[in-house]
Amino acid sequence: MSRLDLEPETVERDLATLVLTVVELLRQLMERQALRRVEEGGLTEEQEERIGLTLMLLEERMAELCDRHGVDPSDLNLDLGPLGTLLPRD
């Protein structure tokens, strides 16, 4: 039987990774939804610009949060075994 490594730094980083993974999943879902709406043509130019700016800012903020917590963005894509990965591979 192996022992769990319960170092405070490790627990904090692992929790940050989990939270950032969920936030990244939601960010990607929002991005896909926004792109779908833009492609359908139901938005004004102003709305499209606002969505684009918001998505860019969200992506920048995610990069800042990953950097602050020492998390590599590639670590946010959990391997779910036979189901594949949580986030689509770009």
Secondary structure by P-SEA (a helix, b strand, c coil): cccccccaaaaaaaaaaaaaaaaaaaaaaaaaaaaaaaaaccccaaaaaaaaaaaaaaaaaaaaaaaaaccccccccccccccccccccc
